[in-house]
Amino acid sequence: MSAIVESSTAGSFDEPAPSALLLLGQGRDLFSERGVECIGALPAASDPDLVERARGARAALGERAFILGHHYQRDEIIQFADVSGDSFKLARDAAARPDAEFIIFCGVHFMAESADILTSDRQRVILPDLAAGCSMADMAAINQVEDAWDVLTDAGVADKTIPVTYMNSTAAIKAFTGRHGGTVCTSSNAEVAMRWAFDQVGGRDGTGKVLFLPDQHLGRNTAVLSLGLSLDECVVFDPHRPDGGLSREQLTAARVILWRGHCSVHGRFSARNVSDIRERVPGVRVLVHPECKHEVVTAADEVGSTEYIVRALAAAEPGSAWAIGTELNLVRRLAAKNPDKTVHYLDSTVCFCSTMNRIDLPHLVWVMESLVEGHVVNQIVVDPDEAHWARVALDQMLALPGY
């Protein structure tokens, strides 16, 4: 039997909790970057009548609709997905289905934007809940990034800097990256993208720089652990401080300029979580996502993208024990799919991605039934000029080695 095991005394995942899902920003966990406290489990799956309505609407739409389910979605959504995966894989899957009139993206806003950019004009991308955003993507607003570029220009380093933006960014930020000769990256190919960027400005041993948006942790972990740069060669640009909180000398000396952004879920994991699980579970292997903080990644046994985590668990030795540092819906699903291993959740409390979990069965049923009735709701449309330059940056990523 598989087991997904709590990593603290907060209570079993299967026990009812006093609060199903608390909001972000409560400020009760001093080990987290933002105050995030989510104790207990998500509400129970929707009632059977709603499940039957979903099945009926899905059958009525047939091949006119293609449903994408991100790994972090709850099971009641994944059961209706035609494909599941990470954000860019799903956007490419949508582009590979040109006959599908409707692309229903069960993910968050930036993912639906990427799907709209990559699919044809005749296809319509639907996001079941327009409030399903991404806190990391929201930490880099286009006006902030444009102001930051002005700071780099005034410091005399903009012409030696290539922007690299993580897939978890808005279409506007991807377009900014395309306009300035940069590229998009995923957590799987961040190293390749950063090496390419340095090559455009004289190599990583010269004076060239990379502006990495919007996740400081992925950028730092890639620069230090994959490219061999030092922590001192990485500086953090804070858009809420004058000149990003950096002097001209700091910008001149830096090799990687990291945007002050992070994932609210992955940013919760701490080195304390790693040491605690090792004490409780002898021989446990700790596997974390590269969006985790540097001290967590260096304390873990393995680090990899969402797809890497899925593959690693599938290939792991029977009877092995794992502690996984990523979103809980995926960790639970991995435990169920790997019944010959024991899977622990790394965090000391239970926390889901609250914005991803805005996509629920009521919203999915609503958009599908609306489409059946001939009404298109919650369509995501990216501005054509923005889409063009974002596509330039995405195409540059697709041209990198390994794609």
DOGUNU-869922 format. One record per residue (C-alpha): residue number from 1; residue in one letter; y, x, z. Coordinates in nm, 4 decimals, decimal comma. Layout:
BEGIN
pos; code; c2; c1; c3
NUM; A; Y; X; Z
...
This chain:
BEGIN
pos; code; c2; c1; c3
1; M; 0,0000; 0,0000; 0,0000
2; S; 0,3510; 0,1168; -0,0740
3; A; 0,6082; 0,1153; 0,1993
4; I; 0,9832; 0,1326; 0,1995
5; V; 1,0777; 0,2453; 0,5432
6; E; 1,4002; 0,2259; 0,7346
7; S; 1,5594; 0,5586; 0,8236
8; S; 1,7139; 0,4547; 1,1540
9; T; 1,6616; 0,2156; 1,4416
10; A; 1,8827; -0,0430; 1,2758
11; G; 1,5839; -0,2680; 1,2063
12; S; 1,3230; -0,3212; 0,9389
13; F; 1,4393; -0,4170; 0,5911
14; D; 1,2171; -0,7231; 0,6146
15; E; 1,3742; -0,8604; 0,9311
16; P; 1,6619; -1,1089; 0,9186
17; A; 1,9972; -0,9479; 0,9884
18; P; 2,3006; -1,0808; 1,1713
19; S; 2,5063; -1,0240; 0,8576
20; A; 2,3609; -1,0388; 0,5083
21; L; 2,6169; -0,8170; 0,3379
22; L; 2,9356; -0,6912; 0,4953
23; L; 3,2308; -0,5950; 0,2808
24; L; 3,3563; -0,2445; 0,2126
25; G; 3,6405; -0,0995; 0,4135
26; Q; 3,5411; -0,1857; 0,7681
27; G; 3,6008; 0,1694; 0,8919
28; R; 3,3041; 0,1815; 1,1288
29; D; 3,1113; 0,4805; 0,9983
30; L; 3,2834; 0,8129; 1,0584
31; F; 3,0305; 0,9895; 0,8346
32; S; 3,1314; 0,7921; 0,5247
33; E; 3,4253; 0,8728; 0,2988
34; R; 3,5354; 0,5117; 0,3039
35; G; 3,4648; 0,2670; 0,5803
36; V; 3,1478; 0,1032; 0,4541
37; E; 2,9069; -0,0921; 0,6695
38; C; 2,6316; -0,3083; 0,5257
39; I; 2,3665; -0,4063; 0,7766
40; G; 2,0562; -0,6023; 0,6862
41; A; 1,9361; -0,7536; 0,3617
42; L; 2,0806; -0,9490; 0,0740
43; P; 2,0532; -1,3271; 0,0845
44; A; 1,7235; -1,4741; -0,0312
45; A; 1,6677; -1,5239; -0,4027
46; S; 1,8134; -1,8375; -0,5550
47; D; 1,6306; -2,1678; -0,5246
48; P; 1,3470; -2,2542; -0,7657
49; D; 1,5552; -2,5158; -0,9483
50; L; 1,8074; -2,2508; -1,0460
51; V; 1,5290; -2,0190; -1,1572
52; E; 1,3932; -2,2941; -1,3838
53; R; 1,7406; -2,3562; -1,5257
54; A; 1,7688; -1,9857; -1,6024
55; R; 1,4334; -1,9913; -1,7790
56; G; 1,5340; -2,2943; -1,9801
57; A; 1,8673; -2,1499; -2,0886
58; R; 1,7083; -1,8166; -2,1742
59; A; 1,4472; -1,9890; -2,3913
60; A; 1,7152; -2,1973; -2,5642
61; L; 1,9185; -1,8885; -2,6537
62; G; 1,6164; -1,7022; -2,7855
63; E; 1,6966; -1,3937; -2,9929
64; R; 2,0638; -1,4896; -3,0128
65; A; 2,1026; -1,3292; -2,6696
66; F; 2,0064; -0,9858; -2,5418
67; I; 2,0188; -0,9393; -2,1642
68; L; 2,0757; -0,5970; -2,0091
69; G; 1,9946; -0,5308; -1,6427
70; H; 2,1248; -0,2230; -1,4653
71; H; 1,8885; -0,0448; -1,2244
72; Y; 2,1038; -0,1494; -0,9279
73; Q; 2,0707; -0,5221; -0,9941
74; R; 1,8658; -0,7365; -0,7609
75; D; 1,5180; -0,8463; -0,8677
76; E; 1,6185; -1,2061; -0,9378
77; I; 1,8399; -1,0712; -1,2192
78; I; 1,6053; -0,7991; -1,3466
79; Q; 1,3327; -1,0590; -1,4080
80; F; 1,5460; -1,2064; -1,6881
81; A; 1,6540; -0,8730; -1,8406
82; D; 1,5166; -0,7751; -2,1808
83; V; 1,5697; -0,4103; -2,0871
84; S; 1,6706; -0,2270; -1,7707
85; G; 1,8163; 0,1184; -1,7219
86; D; 2,1335; 0,3113; -1,6497
87; S; 2,4716; 0,2215; -1,7960
88; F; 2,4805; 0,4275; -2,1155
89; K; 2,1159; 0,3667; -2,2014
90; L; 2,1827; -0,0057; -2,1827
91; A; 2,4956; 0,0180; -2,3990
92; R; 2,2952; 0,2070; -2,6623
93; D; 2,0155; -0,0488; -2,6361
94; A; 2,2719; -0,3177; -2,7120
95; A; 2,3995; -0,1263; -3,0154
96; A; 2,0404; -0,1009; -3,1375
97; R; 2,0156; -0,4814; -3,1468
98; P; 2,2729; -0,5752; -3,4161
99; D; 2,1124; -0,9154; -3,4737
100; A; 2,1835; -1,0300; -3,1181
101; E; 2,4913; -1,2496; -3,1202
102; F; 2,5460; -1,2279; -2,7443
103; I; 2,5040; -0,9220; -2,5222
104; I; 2,4833; -1,0348; -2,1602
105; F; 2,5457; -0,7245; -1,9502
106; C; 2,4243; -0,7579; -1,5924
107; G; 2,6137; -0,4603; -1,4583
108; V; 2,9801; -0,3875; -1,3914
109; H; 3,2979; -0,3996; -1,5969
110; F; 3,3096; -0,0462; -1,7393
111; M; 2,9497; -0,0844; -1,8597
112; A; 3,0340; -0,4014; -2,0518
113; E; 3,3345; -0,2215; -2,2028
114; S; 3,1082; 0,0578; -2,3294
115; A; 2,8759; -0,2010; -2,4822
116; D; 3,1696; -0,3680; -2,6593
117; I; 3,2814; -0,0302; -2,7965
118; L; 2,9359; 0,0577; -2,9300
119; T; 2,8358; -0,2818; -3,0707
120; S; 2,9603; -0,4509; -3,3876
121; D; 3,2628; -0,6783; -3,4087
122; R; 3,0415; -0,9834; -3,4650
123; Q; 2,8633; -0,9319; -3,1345
124; R; 3,0129; -1,0662; -2,8144
125; V; 2,9633; -0,8906; -2,4831
126; I; 2,9476; -1,1130; -2,1747
127; L; 2,9881; -1,0027; -1,8111
128; P; 2,8511; -1,2797; -1,5837
129; D; 3,1143; -1,2159; -1,3151
130; L; 3,4458; -1,0604; -1,4164
131; A; 3,4950; -0,9454; -1,0567
132; A; 3,1972; -0,7100; -1,0882
133; G; 3,3916; -0,3867; -1,1021
134; C; 3,3271; -0,0299; -0,9925
135; S; 3,5178; 0,1261; -0,7065
136; M; 3,4790; 0,4724; -0,8595
137; A; 3,6158; 0,3664; -1,1985
138; D; 3,9035; 0,1889; -1,0261
139; M; 4,0031; 0,5144; -0,8526
140; A; 4,1358; 0,6504; -1,1846
141; A; 4,3983; 0,4184; -1,3330
142; I; 4,5305; 0,5145; -1,6768
143; N; 4,8909; 0,5487; -1,5565
144; Q; 4,7742; 0,7839; -1,2804
145; V; 4,5789; 0,9999; -1,5246
146; E; 4,8686; 1,0148; -1,7705
147; D; 5,0999; 1,1183; -1,4855
148; A; 4,8463; 1,3842; -1,3844
149; W; 4,8455; 1,5218; -1,7391
150; D; 5,2261; 1,5494; -1,7176
151; V; 5,1790; 1,7548; -1,4000
152; L; 4,9372; 1,9847; -1,5821
153; T; 5,1821; 2,0119; -1,8710
154; D; 5,4700; 2,1037; -1,6394
155; A; 5,2447; 2,3644; -1,4742
156; G; 5,1728; 2,5173; -1,8143
157; V; 4,7978; 2,4568; -1,8053
158; A; 4,7490; 2,1370; -2,0080
159; D; 4,6993; 2,3264; -2,3341
160; K; 4,4130; 2,5190; -2,1681
161; T; 4,2485; 2,2084; -2,0203
162; I; 3,9804; 1,9804; -2,1657
163; P; 3,9197; 1,6439; -2,0006
164; V; 3,5616; 1,5363; -1,9306
165; T; 3,5184; 1,1842; -1,8021
166; Y; 3,2077; 1,0445; -1,6422
167; M; 3,0592; 0,7352; -1,8023
168; N; 3,1632; 0,5489; -1,4856
169; S; 3,5221; 0,5147; -1,6042
170; T; 3,7303; 0,2509; -1,7764
171; A; 3,7711; 0,2295; -2,1525
172; A; 4,1324; 0,3409; -2,1059
173; I; 4,0207; 0,6649; -1,9408
174; K; 3,7582; 0,7256; -2,2082
175; A; 4,0309; 0,6712; -2,4693
176; F; 4,2598; 0,9179; -2,2901
177; T; 3,9759; 1,1704; -2,3004
178; G; 3,9233; 1,1138; -2,6721
179; R; 4,2935; 1,1565; -2,7495
180; H; 4,2972; 1,4901; -2,5676
181; G; 3,9908; 1,6377; -2,7357
182; G; 3,7487; 1,5793; -2,4513
183; T; 3,4125; 1,4146; -2,4046
184; V; 3,2289; 1,1613; -2,1941
185; C; 2,9273; 1,2642; -1,9876
186; T; 2,6490; 1,1022; -1,7916
187; S; 2,4940; 1,2331; -1,4717
188; S; 2,2110; 1,3647; -1,6900
189; N; 2,4218; 1,5773; -1,9236
190; A; 2,7257; 1,6680; -1,7126
191; E; 2,6297; 2,0363; -1,7260
192; V; 2,6069; 2,0359; -2,1061
193; A; 2,9373; 1,8492; -2,1341
194; M; 3,1176; 2,0862; -1,8991
195; R; 2,9824; 2,3944; -2,0780
196; W; 3,0971; 2,2463; -2,4095
197; A; 3,4438; 2,1792; -2,2652
198; F; 3,4803; 2,5371; -2,1439
199; D; 3,3734; 2,6632; -2,4865
200; Q; 3,6672; 2,4735; -2,6394
201; V; 3,9128; 2,6716; -2,4261
202; G; 3,7686; 3,0215; -2,4316
203; G; 3,4595; 2,9931; -2,2163
204; R; 3,4146; 2,9498; -1,8448
205; D; 3,4922; 3,3172; -1,7745
206; G; 3,8396; 3,2934; -1,9286
207; T; 4,1484; 3,0969; -1,8374
208; G; 4,0298; 2,7590; -1,9657
209; K; 3,9965; 2,4596; -1,7361
210; V; 3,8175; 2,1272; -1,7156
211; L; 3,9777; 1,8122; -1,5798
212; F; 3,6792; 1,6138; -1,4493
213; L; 3,7244; 1,2379; -1,4024
214; P; 3,6773; 1,0304; -1,1905
215; D; 3,3900; 1,1468; -0,9631
216; Q; 3,4763; 1,4627; -0,7734
217; H; 3,1210; 1,5049; -0,6412
218; L; 2,9432; 1,5052; -0,9770
219; G; 3,2070; 1,7445; -1,1087
220; R; 3,1839; 1,9790; -0,8111
221; N; 2,8035; 1,9760; -0,7992
222; T; 2,7844; 2,0502; -1,1713
223; A; 3,0438; 2,3275; -1,1633
224; V; 2,8977; 2,5054; -0,8610
225; L; 2,5232; 2,4427; -0,8803
226; S; 2,4776; 2,4380; -1,2583
227; L; 2,7558; 2,6604; -1,3929
228; G; 2,7738; 2,9061; -1,1043
229; L; 3,1414; 2,8615; -1,0256
230; S; 3,2588; 2,8910; -0,6668
231; L; 3,3902; 2,6103; -0,4518
232; D; 3,7239; 2,7930; -0,4437
233; E; 3,7484; 2,7586; -0,8210
234; C; 3,7437; 2,3803; -0,7858
235; V; 4,0531; 2,1927; -0,6700
236; V; 4,0952; 1,8195; -0,6065
237; F; 4,3806; 1,6311; -0,7717
238; D; 4,4906; 1,3432; -0,5483
239; P; 4,6857; 1,0851; -0,7542
240; H; 4,8424; 0,9451; -0,4379
241; R; 5,0203; 1,2715; -0,3528
242; P; 5,3144; 1,4348; -0,5349
243; D; 5,1828; 1,6657; -0,8083
244; G; 4,8320; 1,5729; -0,6980
245; G; 4,8836; 1,7685; -0,3766
246; L; 4,8470; 2,0938; -0,5707
247; S; 5,0868; 2,3806; -0,6320
248; R; 5,1430; 2,5423; -0,9713
249; E; 4,9577; 2,8477; -0,8393
250; Q; 4,6547; 2,6394; -0,7400
251; L; 4,6418; 2,4722; -1,0813
252; T; 4,6745; 2,8068; -1,2572
253; A; 4,3942; 2,9640; -1,0534
254; A; 4,1569; 2,6668; -1,0731
255; R; 3,8734; 2,6469; -1,3261
256; V; 3,7804; 2,2829; -1,2561
257; I; 4,0355; 2,0197; -1,1586
258; L; 3,8459; 1,7366; -0,9888
259; W; 3,9865; 1,3856; -0,9704
260; R; 3,9845; 1,2423; -0,6202
261; G; 3,7285; 0,9703; -0,6805
262; H; 3,3772; 0,8942; -0,5636
263; C; 3,1024; 0,6320; -0,5498
264; S; 3,1308; 0,4143; -0,2411
265; V; 2,7521; 0,3950; -0,2075
266; H; 2,6514; 0,7536; -0,2872
267; G; 2,9488; 0,8844; -0,0891
268; R; 2,7959; 0,7373; 0,2274
269; F; 2,5002; 0,9749; 0,2420
270; S; 2,5467; 1,2693; 0,4761
271; A; 2,3758; 1,5975; 0,5568
272; R; 2,2963; 1,4350; 0,8921
273; N; 2,0889; 1,1734; 0,7079
274; V; 1,8877; 1,4531; 0,5459
275; S; 1,8213; 1,6406; 0,8691
276; D; 1,7313; 1,3182; 1,0524
277; I; 1,4732; 1,2100; 0,7962
278; R; 1,3167; 1,5566; 0,7947
279; E; 1,2740; 1,5377; 1,1716
280; R; 1,1122; 1,1938; 1,1561
281; V; 0,8934; 1,2433; 0,8485
282; P; 0,7309; 1,5891; 0,8246
283; G; 0,6820; 1,6977; 0,4653
284; V; 0,9171; 1,4355; 0,3204
285; R; 1,0859; 1,5257; -0,0080
286; V; 1,4520; 1,4319; -0,0290
287; L; 1,5735; 1,3219; -0,3739
288; V; 1,9392; 1,2314; -0,4218
289; H; 2,1804; 1,1344; -0,6967
290; P; 2,4406; 1,3959; -0,8058
291; E; 2,7202; 1,1559; -0,7081
292; C; 2,6376; 1,2483; -0,3477
293; K; 2,8560; 1,4951; -0,1580
294; H; 2,7974; 1,8655; -0,2087
295; E; 2,6517; 1,9183; 0,1391
296; V; 2,3991; 1,6395; 0,0755
297; V; 2,2928; 1,7732; -0,2644
298; T; 2,2465; 2,1261; -0,1290
299; A; 2,0404; 1,9943; 0,1633
300; A; 1,8106; 1,7873; -0,0605
301; D; 1,4922; 1,9038; -0,2340
302; E; 1,5795; 1,7508; -0,5686
303; V; 1,8867; 1,6034; -0,7355
304; G; 1,8962; 1,3950; -1,0480
305; S; 2,0283; 1,0948; -1,2352
306; T; 1,9002; 0,7438; -1,1864
307; E; 1,6544; 0,7877; -1,4723
308; Y; 1,5417; 1,1208; -1,3243
309; I; 1,4763; 0,9530; -0,9901
310; V; 1,2676; 0,6825; -1,1580
311; R; 1,0601; 0,9416; -1,3470
312; A; 1,0194; 1,1681; -1,0429
313; L; 0,8736; 0,8902; -0,8297
314; A; 0,6379; 0,7832; -1,1058
315; A; 0,5062; 1,1395; -1,1435
316; A; 0,4871; 1,2185; -0,7696
317; E; 0,1592; 1,2979; -0,5978
318; P; -0,0223; 1,0010; -0,4441
319; G; 0,0262; 0,9919; -0,0685
320; S; 0,3559; 1,1827; -0,0827
321; A; 0,6592; 1,0734; 0,1185
322; W; 1,0061; 1,0503; -0,0321
323; A; 1,3566; 0,9824; 0,0981
324; I; 1,5816; 0,8568; -0,1803
325; G; 1,9597; 0,8786; -0,1784
326; T; 2,0770; 0,6124; -0,4217
327; E; 2,1449; 0,2372; -0,4332
328; L; 1,9047; 0,0293; -0,2264
329; N; 1,8000; -0,2282; -0,4874
330; L; 1,6597; 0,0550; -0,6987
331; V; 1,4932; 0,2241; -0,3998
332; R; 1,3153; -0,0975; -0,3071
333; R; 1,2016; -0,1474; -0,6656
334; L; 1,0693; 0,2083; -0,6793
335; A; 0,8720; 0,1480; -0,3619
336; A; 0,7144; -0,1621; -0,5135
337; K; 0,6294; 0,0193; -0,8377
338; N; 0,4779; 0,3198; -0,6588
339; P; 0,2261; 0,1676; -0,4162
340; D; 0,0522; 0,5026; -0,3623
341; K; 0,3615; 0,6667; -0,2088
342; T; 0,5803; 0,6064; 0,0942
343; V; 0,9462; 0,5602; 0,0116
344; H; 1,2245; 0,5918; 0,2684
345; Y; 1,5881; 0,5003; 0,2191
346; L; 1,8030; 0,8012; 0,3076
347; D; 2,1017; 0,6297; 0,4660
348; S; 2,1103; 0,5531; 0,8372
349; T; 2,2178; 0,1947; 0,7616
350; V; 2,1353; -0,0401; 0,4770
351; C; 2,3997; -0,0636; 0,2044
352; F; 2,3951; -0,2208; -0,1401
353; C; 2,6520; -0,1763; -0,4149
354; S; 2,8602; -0,4829; -0,3325
355; T; 3,0320; -0,5030; -0,6723
356; M; 2,7062; -0,4698; -0,8669
357; N; 2,5595; -0,7444; -0,6526
358; R; 2,8300; -0,9855; -0,7605
359; I; 2,6029; -1,0477; -1,0599
360; D; 2,3750; -1,3156; -0,9190
361; L; 2,1577; -1,5894; -1,0612
362; P; 2,4246; -1,8633; -1,0393
363; H; 2,6601; -1,6551; -1,2554
364; L; 2,3843; -1,5653; -1,5009
365; V; 2,2776; -1,9296; -1,5332
366; W; 2,6391; -2,0353; -1,5828
367; V; 2,7051; -1,7950; -1,8703
368; M; 2,3724; -1,8719; -2,0397
369; E; 2,4112; -2,2492; -2,0127
370; S; 2,7689; -2,2184; -2,1406
371; L; 2,6461; -2,0268; -2,4451
372; V; 2,3782; -2,2894; -2,5071
373; E; 2,6559; -2,5525; -2,5061
374; G; 2,8628; -2,3442; -2,7502
375; H; 3,1155; -2,2024; -2,5042
376; V; 3,1640; -1,8266; -2,4763
377; V; 3,2782; -1,7337; -2,1248
378; N; 3,3653; -1,4004; -1,9634
379; Q; 3,3761; -1,2104; -2,2927
380; I; 3,4747; -0,8437; -2,2618
381; V; 3,7010; -0,7243; -2,5433
382; V; 3,8404; -0,3706; -2,5556
383; D; 4,1739; -0,3152; -2,7311
384; P; 4,1022; -0,1811; -3,0843
385; D; 4,3087; 0,1385; -3,0491
386; E; 4,1618; 0,2028; -2,7071
387; A; 3,8145; 0,1361; -2,8438
388; H; 3,8713; 0,3819; -3,1301
389; W; 3,9653; 0,6741; -2,9060
390; A; 3,7007; 0,5898; -2,6493
391; R; 3,4470; 0,5916; -2,9330
392; V; 3,5741; 0,9370; -3,0338
393; A; 3,4937; 1,0645; -2,6835
394; L; 3,1565; 0,8871; -2,6768
395; D; 3,0658; 1,0225; -3,0207
396; Q; 3,1505; 1,3710; -2,8976
397; M; 2,9041; 1,3220; -2,6149
398; L; 2,6378; 1,2074; -2,8602
399; A; 2,7002; 1,5256; -3,0591
400; L; 2,6291; 1,7476; -2,7580
401; P; 2,2996; 1,9391; -2,7466
402; G; 2,0185; 1,7268; -2,6139
403; Y; 2,1391; 1,3958; -2,7555
